[in-house]
Amino acid sequence: MSQYSREYKDKRVLPGEILAAIEEFIPGPGTYIDEDHGVIRASVKGTATYNMATRTVEVKADKTLKVPRPGSSAVGLVTQVRHDVVLVELYGEVRLQPSPKWLYEYSGRFLGAIPIANISEEYVKSIDDYYRKGDIVLVKVLNSSNPYHLSTVEPPYGVLYAECSRCGAVLEPVNPRTMKCPRCGHVEKRKVSVLASSRALSLELKKYLVIPIR
């Protein structure tokens, strides 16, 4: 029996609250799986409902959700880089055409993954040459469920913001595969978004993200 086992009743919940153990319920809308702790958590504020017949738990949000949509462009933070996948926490949606513009913040915590095959058009030998933990990235959303499948193969997608691994200064884009530190001159490899040099988008993101975007 799981340490999270209890009498399951509909209740009010906040984002991140534990709803059930993954071996006891199937995650539904408004939830996400926390694999590190083996639990299902709420991704939005609302009412958690438990269907004991189907063993499904979902959270009905208090208001209309703003969630990642298939085909949309999202800004997120790289939280983990593994040998075959990049894990990203998604913040909000960006419009690319006719000009790049921040649209809105998502209604809760949404997680996504970029598998190694979806990183670039070229053969990827080492993911560390494309992404690092702490990078702010622009990704394309491929599906409609949390955790989301992401891609950065197309030119608009990739790193928007990254810090120098030596001195911590904000790296500047040089070309689609290189960024350079203006302080110490250190050069690092990345999969650079074509929008990384967009001052208009950088200024908009700075309003919404608590990071020192130039």
SULGI-V238519 format. One record per backbone hydrogen bond with DSSP energy under -1.0 kcal/mol. CO is the residue of the C=O (numbers start at 0). NH is the residue of the N-H. E is the energy in kcal/mol with one decimal. If there is no record, write none. Layout:
co;nh;e
CO;NH;E
CO;NH;E
This chain:
co;nh;e
1;4;-1.4
10;47;-3.3
12;45;-1.9
13;16;-2.1
16;41;-2.2
19;39;-3.3
20;23;-1.6
20;24;-1.4
25;56;-2.3
27;30;-1.1
28;58;-2.7
29;42;-2.5
31;40;-3.0
33;37;-1.1
33;38;-1.7
37;21;-2.0
38;33;-3.1
39;18;-3.4
39;19;-1.2
40;31;-2.2
41;15;-4.1
42;108;-1.3
44;61;-1.7
45;12;-2.7
46;59;-2.9
47;10;-1.6
48;57;-2.0
50;54;-1.5
50;55;-1.5
54;25;-3.0
55;50;-3.1
56;27;-2.4
57;48;-2.8
59;46;-2.4
65;106;-2.6
68;71;-2.4
71;140;-2.7
72;93;-2.8
73;138;-2.9
74;90;-3.1
74;91;-1.2
75;136;-2.7
76;88;-2.6
77;133;-2.7
79;86;-2.7
83;115;-2.4
84;81;-2.9
85;113;-2.9
86;78;-2.2
86;79;-1.3
87;111;-2.7
88;76;-2.5
90;105;-2.8
91;74;-2.6
92;102;-2.8
92;103;-1.0
94;100;-2.4
100;94;-3.3
103;92;-2.2
109;89;-2.9
110;147;-3.2
111;87;-2.8
112;149;-2.6
113;85;-2.1
114;117;-2.2
115;118;-1.1
117;151;-2.9
125;128;-1.7
126;129;-2.5
126;130;-2.6
129;190;-2.1
131;134;-2.0
134;77;-2.7
135;159;-3.2
135;160;-1.8
136;75;-2.3
137;157;-1.7
138;73;-2.7
139;150;-1.7
140;70;-3.5
147;112;-2.5
148;141;-2.9
150;139;-2.7
153;156;-1.8
154;193;-1.3
157;137;-3.0
158;192;-1.8
160;135;-2.5
161;170;-2.8
163;167;-1.4
168;163;-3.2
171;179;-3.0
174;177;-1.5
175;191;-2.1
176;189;-1.1
177;173;-2.7
177;174;-1.4
178;187;-3.0
179;171;-3.1
180;184;-1.3
185;180;-2.8
187;178;-2.7
190;158;-3.0
192;195;-1.7
194;197;-1.8
197;201;-2.1
198;202;-2.4
199;203;-1.7
200;204;-2.8
201;205;-1.9
204;208;-2.9
208;210;-2.1
210;212;-2.3
